[in-house]
Amino acid sequence: MSDIYRAIADATRRQILDELVAVNDLTLFDICTRVATKYSNTATRQAISQHLTILEEAGLVHSRRVGRTKIHTVDTDPLKAIAARWPTD
């Protein structure tokens, strides 16, 4: 579970997750464009790619290849463990 906390601790990673929740199945280019325009985030493609790797290691993002394109999909199931640990009324 510590990987999940580490993954969502960074603002850029939360922005990436927000964009994948809004529109699932995005390419790296799409994610970079959406984060740059919506949040004025100036992170490079390489930085976004590294953030995606951390999110994948935490199980929050899955990727698959479609031809030469890599598609990223959000998976919010790991976040349910946080809600189960500290339920709110």
C-alpha positions as CSV (number, residue, x, y, z in Angstrom):
1,M,0.0,0.0,0.0
2,S,3.0,2.3,0.5
3,D,3.4,2.4,-3.3
4,I,-0.1,3.8,-3.7
5,Y,0.7,6.6,-1.2
6,R,4.0,7.4,-3.0
7,A,2.2,7.4,-6.4
8,I,-0.5,9.8,-5.4
9,A,1.8,12.1,-3.3
10,D,3.0,14.0,-6.4
11,A,0.7,16.7,-8.0
12,T,1.7,15.8,-11.5
13,R,0.8,12.1,-11.0
14,R,-2.6,13.2,-9.5
15,Q,-3.2,15.3,-12.6
16,I,-2.4,12.4,-14.8
17,L,-4.8,10.2,-12.9
18,D,-7.5,12.9,-13.1
19,E,-7.1,13.1,-16.8
20,L,-7.3,9.3,-17.2
21,V,-10.4,9.2,-15.0
22,A,-12.0,11.9,-17.2
23,V,-11.0,10.2,-20.5
24,N,-9.6,6.7,-20.3
25,D,-7.3,5.0,-22.8
26,L,-4.9,7.9,-23.6
27,T,-1.6,7.9,-25.3
28,L,1.5,9.5,-23.8
29,F,1.0,12.4,-26.3
30,D,-2.6,12.8,-25.2
31,I,-1.7,12.8,-21.5
32,C,1.1,15.4,-22.1
33,T,-1.2,17.6,-24.0
34,R,-4.1,17.5,-21.6
35,V,-1.8,18.1,-18.5
36,A,0.0,21.0,-20.2
37,T,-3.2,22.7,-21.3
38,K,-5.5,22.1,-18.4
39,Y,-2.9,22.5,-15.5
40,S,-0.2,24.6,-17.2
41,N,2.2,21.8,-16.3
42,T,5.5,22.2,-18.1
43,A,6.7,18.6,-17.5
44,T,8.5,17.0,-20.4
45,R,7.4,13.9,-22.2
46,Q,10.2,12.0,-20.4
47,A,9.0,13.2,-17.0
48,I,5.4,12.3,-17.7
49,S,6.6,8.9,-18.9
50,Q,8.5,8.4,-15.6
51,H,5.4,9.4,-13.6
52,L,3.4,6.8,-15.6
53,T,5.9,4.2,-14.7
54,I,5.5,4.9,-11.0
55,L,1.7,4.8,-11.4
56,E,2.0,1.5,-13.2
57,E,4.2,0.1,-10.4
58,A,1.5,1.0,-7.9
59,G,-1.1,-0.7,-10.0
60,L,-3.1,2.6,-10.7
61,V,-2.4,2.6,-14.4
62,H,-2.1,-0.2,-16.9
63,S,-0.7,0.0,-20.4
64,R,-1.1,-2.0,-23.6
65,R,0.3,-1.8,-27.0
66,V,-1.9,-1.2,-30.0
67,G,0.4,-1.4,-33.0
68,R,3.2,1.1,-32.3
69,T,1.0,3.1,-29.8
70,K,1.0,2.5,-26.1
71,I,-2.4,3.1,-24.5
72,H,-2.7,3.9,-20.8
73,T,-5.8,2.9,-18.7
74,V,-6.6,3.9,-15.2
75,D,-7.4,1.3,-12.5
76,T,-8.9,2.8,-9.3
77,D,-9.2,-0.6,-7.5
78,P,-6.0,-0.1,-5.5
79,L,-7.5,3.1,-4.0
80,K,-10.4,1.1,-2.5
81,A,-7.9,-0.3,0.0
82,I,-7.4,3.2,1.4
83,A,-11.1,3.8,1.7
84,A,-11.5,0.4,3.4
85,R,-8.8,1.2,5.9
86,W,-10.2,4.6,6.9
87,P,-13.9,4.5,6.2
88,T,-15.8,7.8,6.3
89,D,-19.3,8.4,7.5
